[in-house]
Amino acid sequence: MKKLVAILSVVLFANQASAESTVLSSKGAHSLCTTEATHWVDFCNGLIQGYADYANLSGAACIPTGTTRTTMITVYINFLQQSDAYKNDDSALQAAVEILGKAYPCSN
C-alpha cells in the first residue's frame, strides 16, 4: 500500500502540466530530483538513466562508459534551470537531451 501511495504521489507531485498531459515537465523533474526522500531519489535515478540511455542511443550525447548515474544527475540538476527546455517549460526529456548533449558532446 505504501508503494502505491508513493507512486501516486510521484504522478501528482511531478507532473505540473495540465491534467491531460502525460509528459513530465522539466520543472516537475527539478522538483522531484531535488527532494531528499528516498523514493524520489530512486525515481530520479531511474528517470535520468532512461534519459541518458535515450541521449546515447539517439546520438544526441556520447556519455563515456563508466560515468556514474550520480554524476549524470548532478550534471542534470546543476544545468537544468539554465537550459532552454526549462525556461520554456518543455519536457524533462528535452531538457536532459539538451543538457547531456552539451555536457557529453559527440565528436564528429
C-alpha positions as CSV (number, residue, x, y, z in Angstrom):
1,M,0.0,0.0,0.0
2,K,2.9,2.4,0.8
3,K,4.3,1.7,-2.6
4,L,1.0,2.6,-4.3
5,V,0.8,5.8,-2.3
6,A,4.4,6.7,-3.3
7,I,3.7,6.0,-7.0
8,L,0.6,8.1,-6.9
9,S,2.4,10.9,-5.1
10,V,5.1,10.8,-7.9
11,V,2.4,11.3,-10.5
12,L,0.7,14.1,-8.7
13,F,3.8,15.9,-7.5
14,A,6.0,15.6,-10.6
15,N,3.5,16.5,-13.3
16,Q,3.0,20.2,-13.2
17,A,1.5,20.2,-16.7
18,S,-2.3,20.0,-17.3
19,A,-4.2,17.0,-16.1
20,E,-4.5,15.8,-19.7
21,S,-0.7,15.7,-20.2
22,T,1.3,12.5,-19.7
23,V,4.6,14.4,-20.2
24,L,6.8,15.2,-17.2
25,S,7.8,18.8,-17.4
26,S,11.4,19.9,-16.8
27,K,10.2,22.0,-13.8
28,G,8.4,18.9,-12.4
29,A,11.6,16.8,-12.8
30,H,13.6,19.5,-11.0
31,S,11.1,19.3,-8.1
32,L,11.3,15.6,-7.7
33,C,15.1,15.3,-8.4
34,T,15.9,17.8,-5.7
35,T,14.0,16.3,-2.8
36,E,15.7,14.1,-0.3
37,A,13.0,11.5,0.2
38,T,14.4,8.0,-0.7
39,H,11.6,7.1,-3.1
40,W,12.1,10.4,-5.0
41,V,15.9,9.7,-5.2
42,D,15.2,6.2,-6.5
43,F,12.7,7.6,-9.1
44,C,15.1,10.3,-10.2
45,N,17.9,7.7,-10.6
46,G,15.7,5.6,-13.0
47,L,14.5,8.7,-14.8
48,I,18.0,10.0,-15.5
49,Q,19.3,6.6,-16.5
50,G,16.5,6.3,-19.0
51,Y,17.2,9.8,-20.4
52,A,20.9,9.0,-20.6
53,D,20.2,5.8,-22.5
54,Y,17.9,7.7,-24.9
55,A,20.5,10.5,-25.4
56,N,23.3,7.9,-26.1
57,L,21.2,5.7,-28.4
58,S,19.8,8.7,-30.4
59,G,23.3,10.1,-30.9
60,A,22.4,13.3,-29.0
61,A,25.1,12.7,-26.4
62,C,28.2,10.5,-26.0
63,I,28.3,9.7,-22.3
64,P,31.6,7.9,-21.6
65,T,31.5,4.4,-20.3
66,G,31.8,4.4,-16.5
67,T,30.0,7.7,-16.0
68,T,28.0,7.2,-12.8
69,R,24.3,7.9,-12.5
70,T,25.2,10.2,-9.6
71,T,27.4,12.3,-11.9
72,M,24.7,12.4,-14.6
73,I,22.1,13.5,-12.0
74,T,24.4,16.2,-10.7
75,V,25.0,17.5,-14.2
76,Y,21.3,17.4,-15.0
77,I,20.3,19.3,-11.8
78,N,23.2,21.8,-12.0
79,F,22.4,22.9,-15.5
80,L,18.6,22.3,-15.6
81,Q,17.5,25.8,-14.7
82,Q,19.8,27.4,-17.3
83,S,18.5,25.1,-20.1
84,D,16.3,26.4,-22.8
85,A,13.9,23.5,-22.2
86,Y,13.5,24.6,-18.5
87,K,13.0,28.2,-19.5
88,N,10.3,27.1,-22.0
89,D,8.8,24.6,-19.5
90,D,9.4,21.9,-22.1
91,S,9.6,18.2,-21.2
92,A,12.2,16.8,-18.8
93,L,13.4,14.6,-21.6
94,Q,14.0,17.5,-23.9
95,A,16.0,19.2,-21.1
96,A,18.0,16.0,-20.5
97,V,18.9,15.6,-24.1
98,E,19.9,19.3,-24.3
99,I,22.0,19.1,-21.1
100,L,23.6,15.8,-21.6
101,G,24.4,16.7,-25.2
102,K,26.3,19.8,-24.1
103,A,28.0,18.0,-21.2
104,Y,28.9,15.0,-23.3
105,P,29.1,16.1,-26.9
106,C,29.9,13.5,-29.6
107,S,33.0,14.1,-31.7
108,N,32.3,14.4,-35.4
